[in-house]
Amino acid sequence: MNPANLPFDSEAMLEGLRTWVECESPTWDANAVNRMLDIAARDMAIMGATIERIAGRQGFGGVIRARFPHPKQGEPGILIAGHMDTVHPVGTIEKLKWRREGNRCYGPGIYDMKGGNYLSLEAIRQLARASFTTPLPITVLFTPDEEIGTPSTRDIIEAEAARNKYVLVPEPGRADNGVTTGRYAIARFNLEATGRPSHAGATLSAGRSAIREMARQILAIDAMTTEDCTFSVGVVHGGQWVNCVATTATGEALSMAKRQADLDRGVERMLALSGANNDVTFKVTRGVTRPVWEPDAGTMALYEKARGIAKSLGAELPHASSGGGSDGNFTGAMGIPTLDGLGVRGGNGHTLEEFIEIDSLVERGRLMAGLLATLE
């Protein structure tokens, strides 16, 4: 089976993808994520898949597991793992409207990662229409919480990956048309400062500001960044009344490292910030963590297979480890051959200018189809 001969149609793919993109699905809105999962489940049911809904927990949306008909169904095969949550709040579609400009198409979550998820289903659809039976059975797992570190579904992803021989992750492709064969380690932290209230006008000196301490610690955390391990504070909340010295302030921090040992040292440094200063206590607790994923022989053999397919389609396919976590961190760290970054090319993820390159829908769809058709 030559994937170049499959009749992928970018216009038809865009029409289907638009429905997905215009169904906004921010992580923190479980109902919105579930609406998006409903659409994907319906699309896959029409394709003949057996759909299982797994209830969400911790306040997040649920999970969809789809198994496509296959003579070897139930045996280890290929897992396509993607997330349907985005960072964009409901209403972003009014600021980041679906629009096309030349080879670009814009919309919330279109790049990260609804475009990649959609082209994966199109690859399965095209193979089925060609009456081609893949050597291995295919399972698709769509999850609701990757953008905040996958706190509620890591166990499901790892359990499903362990039942399969390969994991394909259609996160956005690299700018050089490359794929991802490793991911940096990531740790998240919750920050809390607790001070002493007072009237900010009448008795200012009697109070101890939690906001002041949080600001001091933010500067200290940012200053810890090195080439080996980065630190940043991305969320801060503090105070309730402007005429009251703030009693509490909270925040969230992120650390990323190329090597697990560097991240482990970074975690120790972050946790050591806990303590008291000028009658204000500062507490750091560890949140969700993604392990470092370093490519092994299995992943590199999978990459070489993909590179050969891309070459047959007239494209180079470089590879590299990438910053920014994905659920490939988990499966790759488990030692299961994993190939990430198989999704669309584009840019400006997590911004109000998020876009995909339209021609990458068909190009990457054919690459995915080629993998599904040849992995054994």
C-alpha distance (Angstrom), angle and dihedral (degrees) to the residues before:
residue distance angle dihedral
M1 . . .
N2 3.79 . .
P3 3.84 110.4 .
A4 3.81 88.8 -155.6
N5 3.80 88.0 70.8
L6 3.80 95.5 54.8
P7 3.83 110.3 107.0
F8 3.79 99.6 -122.9
D9 3.82 110.3 172.8
S10 3.79 118.0 -159.6
E11 3.81 92.4 -160.5
A12 3.79 92.5 54.8
M13 3.80 90.5 45.2
L14 3.80 91.4 51.6
E15 3.79 91.0 50.5
G16 3.80 91.4 55.3
L17 3.79 93.8 40.4
R18 3.79 91.9 52.9
T19 3.79 90.7 64.8
W20 3.80 89.2 54.0
V21 3.80 95.4 46.8
E22 3.79 94.2 47.2
C23 3.81 89.5 53.0
E24 3.80 94.9 80.1
S25 3.80 114.5 -147.8
P26 3.82 116.3 -179.1
T27 3.80 113.6 -179.1
W28 3.80 95.5 -118.5
D29 3.82 93.8 54.3
A30 3.80 103.4 74.2
N31 3.79 93.8 -178.2
A32 3.80 91.6 53.0
V33 3.81 92.1 49.0
N34 3.79 90.4 48.1
R35 3.81 90.3 52.6
M36 3.79 88.7 55.1
L37 3.80 91.3 47.6
D38 3.81 89.0 50.9
I39 3.81 90.2 57.2
A40 3.80 92.7 48.8
A41 3.81 91.2 46.0
R42 3.79 90.8 52.3
D43 3.81 91.8 49.2
M44 3.80 91.5 50.7
A45 3.81 93.0 44.6
I46 3.80 88.7 56.3
M47 3.81 86.9 52.3
G48 3.81 89.0 57.1
A49 3.78 100.3 -102.1
T50 3.78 123.9 147.6
I51 3.81 105.0 -121.6
E52 3.79 125.3 -149.6
R53 3.79 121.3 -173.1
I54 3.79 116.2 -153.4
A55 3.79 114.3 -163.7
G56 3.77 118.6 -117.1
R57 3.77 124.4 -117.8
Q58 3.81 138.4 -163.0
G59 3.79 88.4 38.2
F60 3.81 95.4 -61.7
G61 3.78 131.4 120.2
G62 3.78 124.1 -89.7
V63 3.78 134.7 -99.4
I64 3.80 131.2 -109.0
R65 3.78 120.6 -149.3
A66 3.80 115.4 -172.3
R67 3.78 123.6 -172.5
F68 3.78 116.8 -166.6
P69 3.82 122.0 -143.6
H70 3.80 112.5 -88.4
P71 3.82 137.8 153.3
K72 3.81 89.0 -122.7
Q73 3.80 96.8 43.6
G74 3.78 109.2 153.7
E75 3.81 93.7 33.5
P76 3.84 121.9 102.9
G77 3.79 110.1 -77.0
I78 3.80 140.8 137.1
L79 3.79 124.3 -34.5
I80 3.81 118.5 -159.3
A81 3.80 106.1 -161.3
G82 3.80 122.3 -167.4
H83 3.79 140.0 151.9
M84 3.79 126.0 -129.5
D85 3.79 98.2 -163.9
T86 3.81 121.2 99.4
V87 3.79 136.2 -167.4
H88 3.81 93.3 -121.3
P89 3.84 118.0 102.6
V90 3.79 119.3 -130.3
G91 3.79 106.7 -84.1
T92 3.81 95.0 41.9
I93 3.80 88.1 109.2
E94 3.82 87.3 74.2
K95 3.82 90.6 58.3
L96 3.80 97.4 33.7
K97 3.77 100.2 37.5
W98 3.78 121.7 -175.4
R99 3.78 103.4 -94.3
R100 3.79 140.0 152.6
E101 3.76 125.5 -138.2
G102 3.77 112.8 176.0
N103 3.80 108.3 -60.1
R104 3.79 92.4 -9.6
C105 3.78 129.6 90.6
Y106 3.80 120.8 -171.4
G107 3.79 133.9 -155.1
P108 3.82 142.5 121.1
G109 3.79 110.9 -73.0
I110 3.81 93.8 -1.2
Y111 3.82 91.2 122.4
D112 3.81 99.4 31.0
M113 2.91 94.6 67.4
K114 3.80 127.3 -55.0
G115 3.80 92.0 88.8
G116 3.80 91.8 58.2
N117 3.78 93.0 44.4
Y118 3.79 91.6 50.8
L119 3.79 96.0 48.5
S120 3.82 88.8 50.9
L121 3.79 90.6 58.5
E122 3.80 90.3 45.0
A123 3.81 88.9 54.8
I124 3.81 90.3 53.9
R125 3.80 90.2 45.4
Q126 3.79 93.1 51.3
L127 3.80 93.1 50.0
A128 3.81 90.7 49.5
R129 3.81 92.1 49.6
A130 3.80 88.1 52.1
S131 3.84 88.0 53.4
F132 3.79 89.0 -122.2
T133 3.79 117.5 154.1
T134 3.79 111.4 -150.1
P135 3.82 117.1 -133.8
L136 3.82 90.5 -119.6
P137 3.81 133.1 38.1
I138 3.81 117.0 -104.5
T139 3.79 128.1 -134.5
V140 3.80 123.7 -174.6
L141 3.82 119.6 -157.6
F142 3.81 119.0 -170.1
T143 3.81 116.6 -172.0
P144 3.85 136.2 -169.2
D145 3.81 109.6 -141.2
E146 3.81 114.7 44.2
E147 3.80 94.1 117.5
I148 3.80 91.0 67.1
G149 3.80 96.8 42.3
T150 3.83 101.5 -80.9
P151 3.82 96.6 -88.8
S152 3.81 96.1 164.1
T153 3.80 104.4 37.1
R154 3.80 108.4 36.0
D155 3.80 90.4 102.8
I156 3.81 91.9 52.9
I157 3.81 92.5 48.3
E158 3.79 93.1 48.9
A159 3.81 93.1 45.7
E160 3.79 92.3 50.1
A161 3.81 92.7 45.0
A162 3.81 90.1 52.7
R163 3.82 88.8 59.3
N164 3.80 92.3 56.7
K165 3.79 139.7 65.7
Y166 3.81 97.7 -138.9
V167 3.79 138.6 22.8
L168 3.81 121.4 -152.1
V169 3.82 116.9 -168.2
P170 3.84 116.2 -165.9
E171 3.79 95.3 -159.0
P172 3.83 112.4 144.8
G173 3.78 116.3 -59.9
R174 3.77 120.9 -117.5
A175 3.79 120.7 -92.7
D176 3.83 91.2 -109.9
N177 3.83 90.1 56.6
G178 3.78 87.2 -98.9
V179 3.77 133.7 140.8
T180 3.79 131.3 -132.8
T181 3.80 121.1 -107.6
G182 3.80 98.3 171.5
R183 3.80 141.2 15.6
Y184 3.77 134.3 -147.1
A185 3.78 121.3 -111.9
I186 3.81 116.3 -100.3
A187 3.79 133.2 -164.3
R188 3.80 128.2 -175.0
F189 3.79 125.6 -155.3
N190 3.79 136.1 -163.0
L191 3.80 115.7 -140.0
E192 3.81 126.6 -158.5
A193 3.81 129.9 178.0
T194 3.81 120.2 -171.2
G195 3.81 120.4 -167.4
R196 3.80 137.9 159.3
P197 3.80 124.4 -83.8
S198 3.76 127.2 -130.3
H199 3.80 137.9 153.4
A200 3.79 105.1 -76.1
G201 3.81 91.8 -146.8
A202 3.78 106.3 35.8
T203 3.82 103.4 29.8
L204 3.80 106.5 15.9
S205 3.80 95.6 147.5
A206 3.80 91.9 55.7
G207 3.78 91.8 64.0
R208 3.78 131.3 78.4
S209 3.79 112.7 -147.4
A210 3.78 118.7 -134.5
I211 3.81 88.4 -167.6
R212 3.80 91.9 57.8
E213 3.81 90.8 51.4
M214 3.80 91.8 46.4
A215 3.82 90.0 51.6
R216 3.80 91.0 50.3
Q217 3.80 91.7 49.8
I218 3.81 92.8 47.4
L219 3.79 89.8 58.9
A220 3.80 90.2 47.1
I221 3.81 92.1 49.9
D222 3.81 93.3 48.8
A223 3.81 89.4 49.7
M224 3.81 90.5 58.2
T225 3.82 91.6 70.3
T226 3.80 116.4 118.0
E227 3.80 134.1 165.4
D228 3.79 88.7 -94.0
C229 3.79 99.1 47.5
T230 3.81 131.2 18.1
F231 3.80 128.8 -154.9
S232 3.78 129.9 -166.2
V233 3.79 139.5 163.1
G234 3.78 111.8 -138.3
V235 3.80 105.6 167.4
V236 3.82 128.4 45.9
H237 3.81 132.0 170.4
G238 3.80 125.8 173.6
G239 3.75 145.1 157.3
Q240 3.78 132.3 6.6
W241 3.81 107.5 -145.1
V242 3.78 125.3 36.2
N243 3.81 89.9 -143.9
C244 3.81 92.7 55.5
V245 3.81 125.7 73.9
A246 3.81 103.2 -116.1
T247 3.79 115.1 -102.2
T248 3.79 96.7 -170.9
A249 3.78 139.7 26.7
T250 3.77 127.2 175.6
G251 3.78 134.8 -169.4
E252 3.77 146.5 165.0
A253 3.78 127.0 -126.9
L254 3.79 134.5 -168.0
S255 3.79 131.2 -152.2
M256 3.80 126.2 -170.6
A257 3.80 131.5 -174.1
K258 3.80 136.9 172.5
R259 3.81 92.1 -136.0
Q260 3.77 129.1 46.0
A261 3.82 92.9 -132.4
D262 3.81 90.4 56.7
L263 3.79 91.3 50.4
D264 3.80 91.5 47.5
R265 3.80 89.7 54.9
G266 3.80 89.5 47.0
V267 3.79 90.6 52.9
E268 3.80 90.0 52.8
R269 3.81 91.0 51.2
M270 3.78 92.2 49.5
L271 3.79 94.8 48.5
A272 3.82 89.8 48.0
L273 3.82 89.2 64.3
S274 3.79 89.7 75.5
G275 3.80 113.0 107.8
A276 3.78 144.1 83.2
N277 3.80 130.5 -66.5
N278 3.81 126.6 176.2
D279 3.82 91.2 -13.5
V280 3.79 92.7 -52.0
T281 3.80 119.5 113.4
F282 3.77 121.0 -146.3
K283 3.78 120.8 -162.2
V284 3.80 128.7 -169.5
T285 3.79 120.0 -168.6
R286 3.76 126.2 -179.1
G287 3.80 118.7 -112.3
V288 3.79 130.9 -171.8
T289 3.80 118.2 -28.4
R290 3.78 134.1 -157.9
P291 3.82 114.8 -152.4
V292 3.77 120.4 -130.8
W293 3.79 112.7 -94.6
E294 3.78 112.5 -149.4
P295 3.81 116.4 -175.4
D296 3.79 115.4 -108.0
A297 3.80 132.1 -171.3
G298 3.80 92.7 -82.4
T299 3.78 94.1 52.8
M300 3.79 92.4 45.4
A301 3.81 91.6 50.3
L302 3.81 88.0 51.9
Y303 3.79 89.5 49.6
E304 3.81 91.9 50.8
K305 3.80 89.0 53.0
A306 3.82 89.4 52.9
R307 3.78 92.0 45.5
G308 3.80 90.5 54.0
I309 3.80 91.5 50.6
A310 3.80 91.5 48.5
K311 3.80 90.5 49.7
S312 3.80 90.4 52.6
L313 3.81 86.6 54.0
G314 3.80 91.2 51.8
A315 3.82 98.6 -103.7
E316 3.76 136.9 113.0
L317 3.80 116.0 -128.9
P318 3.82 112.9 -160.4
H319 3.80 120.0 -175.7
A320 3.80 138.7 -153.3
S321 3.76 143.8 156.1
S322 3.79 112.5 -91.1
G323 3.76 139.1 -149.6
G324 3.77 117.7 -129.7
G325 3.76 114.4 66.2
S326 3.77 129.6 -106.2
D327 3.76 136.4 174.7
G328 3.80 85.3 -93.9
N329 3.82 85.5 78.3
F330 3.79 88.7 70.4
T331 3.78 99.7 43.7
G332 3.80 94.4 40.6
A333 3.82 91.4 49.4
M334 3.81 87.9 52.4
G335 3.81 88.5 61.7
I336 3.80 94.5 -112.6
P337 3.83 111.6 139.8
T338 3.80 102.7 -101.4
L339 3.78 132.0 -179.9
D340 3.81 117.0 -167.9
G341 3.79 133.9 -177.6
L342 3.81 92.8 48.4
G343 3.79 92.4 136.9
V344 3.77 133.9 91.8
R345 3.77 128.7 -46.9
G346 3.78 115.6 -120.1
G347 3.76 138.6 103.2
N348 3.80 153.2 -132.0
G349 3.79 92.9 70.3
H350 3.81 115.5 -174.7
T351 3.82 91.3 20.8
L352 3.80 137.8 96.0
E353 3.82 89.1 -102.8
E354 3.81 97.8 57.1
F355 3.80 111.4 151.2
I356 3.78 145.8 160.8
E357 3.78 131.3 -142.1
I358 3.79 102.6 -114.8
D359 3.79 95.8 -145.9
S360 3.80 90.0 58.9
L361 3.83 90.5 68.6
V362 3.78 92.1 70.9
E363 3.82 95.4 33.4
R364 3.78 93.9 52.3
G365 3.80 91.6 37.8
R366 3.80 89.1 59.3
L367 3.81 91.3 47.0
M368 3.81 90.6 52.0
A369 3.80 91.2 46.9
G370 3.79 90.0 50.6
L371 3.79 91.4 53.2
L372 3.79 93.6 47.2
A373 3.80 90.1 48.3
T374 3.80 96.9 50.9
L375 3.80 110.7 29.4
E376 3.78 111.1 106.0
